[in-house]
Amino acid sequence: MMIDILKLGTKIVITFILTNIQDIVILINFFLQSSEKGSLLKTDHVVLGQYLGFSTLLMLSLLGYTISYILPVKLFGFLGFLIIIFGLNGLVELIKNLRKQKKNTTEILQNEQVEFIQLESDDNIDLKENQSFCDDLKQIVKVSVVTIANGNDNIAIYVPIFVRSTSSQIIAYGLGFLFMVGVLCFICYCFIHFPPIFKFARKYAQFISPFVFIALGIYILIDSGCFPWLIKVIQTGKWTIT
């Protein structure tokens, strides 16, 4: 009995690691963003968004093969476009901030600049204090969308595993996977907040994050095979993922 439990536990951990190892890059990137001064994205947004996204993938997998005819897995690959938009928006904001800093440097006298920096800091504090529930929700949804898009292939892996499993094993898989999500978030959080890395992150996160999102979006579009699938659907008229 104990041996069977250990075997199942080991299988759960290995399956999670193999299917979610790429989430490390995403989580590190999000924690990088949350470390920026004045960032609307907070640590709890990253954790809640990761759980929401992974839980969605888990629920879709639990629906079994039926989901492949309602929402084909390949369809989630097109979320890569949304992730690219996140990256482009971040790039636009980065350019605006750099231009603003350059303008302030050239137009403000040294004595006034100290006052401006203090005012800007106060504005950031007010921004964080006045952050609404809708703003929080937007950040959580943003993280969950990226998680779903990046883990779209997990559904194709989890479905056959759940189909072959008993009810108790499925529950064990679900609880084990959710526990491992927390472990993964904790590891990435600790990695980013290691003093030398955290110092680097605070300084350069705004330059790194947009390009990570753009690259991730392109990777998902290519790796998911959504375009070949779409061409096949157009040619055959069959809404399937086979």
Contacts in CASP RR format, 6 or more apart in sequence:
PFRMAT RR
TARGET T0000
AUTHOR 0000-0000-0000
METHOD contacts of the structure
MODEL  1
MMIDILKLGTKIVITFILTNIQDIVILINFFLQSSEKGSLLKTDHVVLGQ
YLGFSTLLMLSLLGYTISYILPVKLFGFLGFLIIIFGLNGLVELIKNLRK
QKKNTTEILQNEQVEFIQLESDDNIDLKENQSFCDDLKQIVKVSVVTIAN
GNDNIAIYVPIFVRSTSSQIIAYGLGFLFMVGVLCFICYCFIHFPPIFKF
ARKYAQFISPFVFIALGIYILIDSGCFPWLIKVIQTGKWTIT
8 169 0 8 1.000
8 172 0 8 1.000
9 172 0 8 1.000
9 176 0 8 1.000
12 172 0 8 1.000
12 173 0 8 1.000
12 176 0 8 1.000
12 177 0 8 1.000
12 180 0 8 1.000
13 180 0 8 1.000
15 157 0 8 1.000
15 161 0 8 1.000
15 173 0 8 1.000
16 176 0 8 1.000
16 177 0 8 1.000
16 180 0 8 1.000
17 180 0 8 1.000
19 151 0 8 1.000
19 153 0 8 1.000
19 154 0 8 1.000
19 157 0 8 1.000
19 158 0 8 1.000
20 54 0 8 1.000
20 151 0 8 1.000
20 154 0 8 1.000
20 180 0 8 1.000
20 181 0 8 1.000
20 184 0 8 1.000
22 150 0 8 1.000
22 151 0 8 1.000
23 50 0 8 1.000
23 147 0 8 1.000
23 150 0 8 1.000
23 151 0 8 1.000
23 184 0 8 1.000
24 184 0 8 1.000
24 187 0 8 1.000
24 188 0 8 1.000
25 212 0 8 1.000
25 216 0 8 1.000
26 146 0 8 1.000
26 147 0 8 1.000
26 150 0 8 1.000
26 216 0 8 1.000
27 46 0 8 1.000
27 50 0 8 1.000
27 184 0 8 1.000
27 185 0 8 1.000
27 188 0 8 1.000
27 189 0 8 1.000
28 188 0 8 1.000
28 191 0 8 1.000
28 192 0 8 1.000
29 208 0 8 1.000
29 209 0 8 1.000
29 212 0 8 1.000
29 213 0 8 1.000
29 216 0 8 1.000
30 41 0 8 1.000
30 46 0 8 1.000
30 143 0 8 1.000
30 146 0 8 1.000
31 43 0 8 1.000
31 46 0 8 1.000
31 188 0 8 1.000
31 189 0 8 1.000
31 192 0 8 1.000
31 193 0 8 1.000
31 201 0 8 1.000
32 192 0 8 1.000
32 201 0 8 1.000
32 205 0 8 1.000
32 208 0 8 1.000
32 209 0 8 1.000
33 39 0 8 1.000
33 41 0 8 1.000
33 205 0 8 1.000
33 209 0 8 1.000
34 41 0 8 1.000
34 42 0 8 1.000
34 43 0 8 1.000
34 45 0 8 1.000
34 46 0 8 1.000
35 192 0 8 1.000
35 193 0 8 1.000
35 198 0 8 1.000
35 201 0 8 1.000
35 202 0 8 1.000
35 205 0 8 1.000
36 202 0 8 1.000
36 205 0 8 1.000
36 206 0 8 1.000
37 124 0 8 1.000
37 202 0 8 1.000
38 124 0 8 1.000
38 127 0 8 1.000
38 128 0 8 1.000
40 127 0 8 1.000
40 128 0 8 1.000
40 131 0 8 1.000
40 135 0 8 1.000
40 139 0 8 1.000
41 139 0 8 1.000
41 142 0 8 1.000
41 143 0 8 1.000
42 136 0 8 1.000
42 139 0 8 1.000
43 189 0 8 1.000
45 136 0 8 1.000
45 139 0 8 1.000
45 140 0 8 1.000
45 143 0 8 1.000
46 143 0 8 1.000
46 185 0 8 1.000
47 182 0 8 1.000
47 185 0 8 1.000
48 140 0 8 1.000
48 143 0 8 1.000
49 140 0 8 1.000
49 141 0 8 1.000
49 143 0 8 1.000
49 144 0 8 1.000
49 147 0 8 1.000
50 143 0 8 1.000
50 144 0 8 1.000
50 147 0 8 1.000
50 181 0 8 1.000
50 182 0 8 1.000
50 184 0 8 1.000
50 185 0 8 1.000
51 178 0 8 1.000
51 181 0 8 1.000
51 182 0 8 1.000
52 140 0 8 1.000
52 141 0 8 1.000
52 143 0 8 1.000
52 144 0 8 1.000
52 147 0 8 1.000
53 143 0 8 1.000
53 144 0 8 1.000
53 145 0 8 1.000
53 147 0 8 1.000
53 148 0 8 1.000
54 147 0 8 1.000
54 177 0 8 1.000
54 178 0 8 1.000
54 181 0 8 1.000
55 178 0 8 1.000
56 144 0 8 1.000
56 148 0 8 1.000
57 147 0 8 1.000
57 148 0 8 1.000
57 151 0 8 1.000
57 152 0 8 1.000
57 154 0 8 1.000
57 155 0 8 1.000
57 158 0 8 1.000
58 158 0 8 1.000
58 174 0 8 1.000
58 177 0 8 1.000
58 178 0 8 1.000
60 67 0 8 1.000
60 71 0 8 1.000
60 155 0 8 1.000
61 67 0 8 1.000
61 154 0 8 1.000
61 155 0 8 1.000
61 158 0 8 1.000
61 159 0 8 1.000
61 162 0 8 1.000
62 162 0 8 1.000
62 170 0 8 1.000
64 159 0 8 1.000
64 162 0 8 1.000
64 163 0 8 1.000
65 159 0 8 1.000
65 163 0 8 1.000
67 73 0 8 1.000
67 155 0 8 1.000
67 159 0 8 1.000
68 159 0 8 1.000
68 240 0 8 1.000
68 241 0 8 1.000
69 239 0 8 1.000
69 240 0 8 1.000
72 229 0 8 1.000
72 239 0 8 1.000
72 240 0 8 1.000
72 241 0 8 1.000
73 152 0 8 1.000
73 153 0 8 1.000
73 155 0 8 1.000
73 156 0 8 1.000
73 241 0 8 1.000
74 152 0 8 1.000
74 224 0 8 1.000
74 225 0 8 1.000
74 226 0 8 1.000
74 229 0 8 1.000
74 230 0 8 1.000
74 241 0 8 1.000
75 226 0 8 1.000
75 229 0 8 1.000
76 148 0 8 1.000
76 149 0 8 1.000
76 151 0 8 1.000
76 152 0 8 1.000
76 155 0 8 1.000
76 224 0 8 1.000
76 226 0 8 1.000
77 149 0 8 1.000
77 152 0 8 1.000
77 220 0 8 1.000
77 221 0 8 1.000
77 224 0 8 1.000
77 225 0 8 1.000
77 226 0 8 1.000
78 221 0 8 1.000
78 226 0 8 1.000
79 145 0 8 1.000
79 148 0 8 1.000
79 149 0 8 1.000
79 152 0 8 1.000
79 220 0 8 1.000
80 149 0 8 1.000
80 216 0 8 1.000
80 217 0 8 1.000
80 218 0 8 1.000
80 220 0 8 1.000
80 221 0 8 1.000
80 224 0 8 1.000
81 217 0 8 1.000
81 221 0 8 1.000
82 145 0 8 1.000
82 149 0 8 1.000
83 145 0 8 1.000
83 146 0 8 1.000
83 149 0 8 1.000
83 213 0 8 1.000
83 214 0 8 1.000
83 216 0 8 1.000
83 217 0 8 1.000
83 220 0 8 1.000
84 213 0 8 1.000
84 214 0 8 1.000
84 217 0 8 1.000
84 218 0 8 1.000
84 221 0 8 1.000
86 142 0 8 1.000
86 146 0 8 1.000
86 213 0 8 1.000
87 209 0 8 1.000
87 210 0 8 1.000
87 211 0 8 1.000
87 213 0 8 1.000
87 214 0 8 1.000
88 210 0 8 1.000
88 214 0 8 1.000
89 210 0 8 1.000
90 209 0 8 1.000
90 210 0 8 1.000
90 213 0 8 1.000
91 210 0 8 1.000
91 211 0 8 1.000
91 214 0 8 1.000
94 206 0 8 1.000
94 207 0 8 1.000
94 210 0 8 1.000
97 206 0 8 1.000
104 113 0 8 1.000
104 116 0 8 1.000
105 113 0 8 1.000
108 116 0 8 1.000
146 213 0 8 1.000
146 216 0 8 1.000
149 217 0 8 1.000
149 220 0 8 1.000
150 216 0 8 1.000
150 220 0 8 1.000
152 220 0 8 1.000
152 224 0 8 1.000
153 223 0 8 1.000
153 224 0 8 1.000
156 241 0 8 1.000
158 173 0 8 1.000
161 173 0 8 1.000
162 170 0 8 1.000
162 173 0 8 1.000
165 173 0 8 1.000
191 197 0 8 1.000
192 198 0 8 1.000
192 201 0 8 1.000
221 227 0 8 1.000
229 241 0 8 1.000
232 238 0 8 1.000
233 239 0 8 1.000
END
